Amino acid sequence: MACESLPAANSPEIQNPSRSVGRFGVANIPVISIIDDDELVRGAVKDLVRSLGYVATTYSSAEEYLRSDGVRNTSCLITDVQMPGMSGADLQTHLMAKGDTTPFIFMTAFANERTRARVLQAGAFGYLQKPFDNDTLIECLETALKTRRCA
């Protein structure tokens, strides 16, 4: 299956937010869900994602994400590894067990080789240690979205 091209952020499709939202967001623009218990990190990643022309939604916990409509609409998840309650790695395991193939990118302030190996082996597109370079996150995100559209 060929990759689909997405409209530019300034296209008419983006300017009309009343269109339906699907797995690739408004007018097929990807919806990126960001999960982190640190509000500053959530905000910074959200701003970066939006600057790329994507729709960004934020959640303070894995549990909040699981209770939301975001589960049905998310094109890619960017999540912290260590959070109160369910960890990012446990969220990945939980969603995979339900057959959800949403790509994951992990961020962590506490890098752990065992966790890194676990999430990457399960298919994560990145395991970034905070603070990380924006370009690295962008590269992981673009790879995850391209792979998802081409699957």
Legacy VTK file of the C-alpha trace (Angstrom):
# vtk DataFile Version 3.0
C-alpha trace
ASCII
DATASET POLYDATA
POINTS 151 float
0.000 0.000 0.000
1.415 3.394 -0.950
1.905 6.127 1.594
-0.755 8.797 1.577
0.255 12.420 1.492
-1.115 14.717 4.147
-2.327 18.276 3.574
-0.116 21.112 4.739
-0.861 22.701 8.107
-2.116 25.872 6.381
-4.379 24.027 3.923
-8.153 24.620 3.857
-8.733 21.204 5.434
-6.877 22.292 8.571
-8.596 25.654 8.709
-12.012 23.929 9.002
-11.990 22.117 12.369
-15.605 20.974 12.010
-14.553 17.992 9.903
-14.725 14.577 11.473
-11.827 13.258 13.509
-10.455 9.794 12.754
-7.260 7.944 13.528
-5.401 10.568 11.499
-7.276 13.508 13.015
-9.024 16.385 11.321
-8.851 15.943 7.540
-6.440 13.037 8.029
-3.943 15.071 10.025
-2.304 12.734 12.567
-3.397 12.987 16.184
-0.435 12.712 18.544
-1.281 11.872 22.163
1.241 12.992 24.766
1.207 11.380 28.199
3.394 12.717 31.000
2.750 13.513 34.643
4.938 16.640 34.302
2.791 19.504 32.991
5.809 21.427 31.649
6.990 18.454 29.596
3.460 17.863 28.270
3.188 21.495 27.231
6.597 21.644 25.561
6.037 18.436 23.582
2.521 19.570 22.640
3.894 22.873 21.313
6.540 21.044 19.280
4.007 18.594 17.827
1.611 21.406 16.903
4.437 23.368 15.278
4.821 20.395 12.911
1.187 20.730 11.842
-0.185 17.772 13.794
-3.088 17.662 16.219
-1.794 17.234 19.790
-3.734 15.979 22.796
-2.297 15.689 26.299
-2.947 13.469 29.292
-1.437 13.475 32.767
-1.557 9.687 33.149
-1.984 6.450 31.246
-5.273 5.912 33.044
-6.587 9.308 31.898
-5.638 8.403 28.319
-7.379 5.009 28.537
-10.605 6.682 29.743
-10.543 9.179 26.858
-11.704 9.178 23.245
-8.021 9.552 22.381
-7.635 5.780 22.402
-9.730 5.598 19.219
-8.183 8.650 17.524
-4.464 8.469 18.281
-2.001 8.083 15.400
1.071 7.961 17.681
1.665 7.994 21.437
4.518 9.928 23.032
4.657 8.878 26.662
6.778 9.104 29.752
8.073 5.788 31.039
7.730 6.396 34.784
4.479 7.873 36.024
2.283 7.375 39.072
-0.089 4.483 38.438
0.370 2.692 35.125
3.786 3.173 33.531
4.245 3.969 29.856
5.710 0.498 29.279
2.699 -1.114 30.963
0.391 1.008 28.786
2.175 -0.313 25.692
1.724 -3.912 26.922
-1.945 -3.270 27.784
-2.785 -1.789 24.377
-0.875 -4.458 22.471
-2.791 -7.169 24.349
-6.004 -5.566 23.033
-4.657 -5.623 19.468
-3.943 -1.883 19.331
-1.026 -1.172 16.987
-0.620 2.542 17.763
3.094 3.431 17.529
4.859 4.462 20.748
7.711 6.851 21.463
9.002 6.848 25.027
10.620 9.657 27.021
12.303 9.207 30.378
14.363 11.063 32.929
15.470 7.722 34.379
16.911 5.608 31.578
16.941 1.902 32.322
18.438 -0.580 29.871
15.979 -3.335 30.756
12.953 -1.103 30.153
14.543 0.307 26.998
15.067 -3.187 25.593
11.510 -4.222 26.549
9.747 -1.313 24.834
11.953 -1.331 21.743
11.529 -5.090 21.336
7.767 -4.514 21.542
8.043 -2.082 18.616
8.580 1.386 20.092
9.972 3.924 17.637
12.096 5.709 20.209
13.372 5.729 23.773
14.531 9.264 24.510
16.286 10.388 27.659
15.124 13.768 29.002
16.192 16.321 28.135
16.268 15.253 24.502
16.920 17.056 21.259
13.742 18.149 19.444
15.154 16.901 16.139
15.489 13.396 17.567
11.846 13.384 18.673
10.769 14.751 15.282
12.706 12.000 13.488
11.114 9.291 15.669
7.651 10.783 15.153
7.974 11.074 11.392
9.263 7.496 11.143
6.390 6.195 13.297
3.764 8.028 11.258
5.271 7.024 7.918
5.412 3.395 8.995
1.811 3.522 10.194
0.536 5.053 6.925
2.497 2.553 4.838
1.466 -0.547 6.778
LINES 1 152
151 0 1 2 3 4 5 6 7 8 9 10 11 12 13 14 15 16 17 18 19 20 21 22 23 24 25 26 27 28 29 30 31 32 33 34 35 36 37 38 39 40 41 42 43 44 45 46 47 48 49 50 51 52 53 54 55 56 57 58 59 60 61 62 63 64 65 66 67 68 69 70 71 72 73 74 75 76 77 78 79 80 81 82 83 84 85 86 87 88 89 90 91 92 93 94 95 96 97 98 99 100 101 102 103 104 105 106 107 108 109 110 111 112 113 114 115 116 117 118 119 120 121 122 123 124 125 126 127 128 129 130 131 132 133 134 135 136 137 138 139 140 141 142 143 144 145 146 147 148 149 150
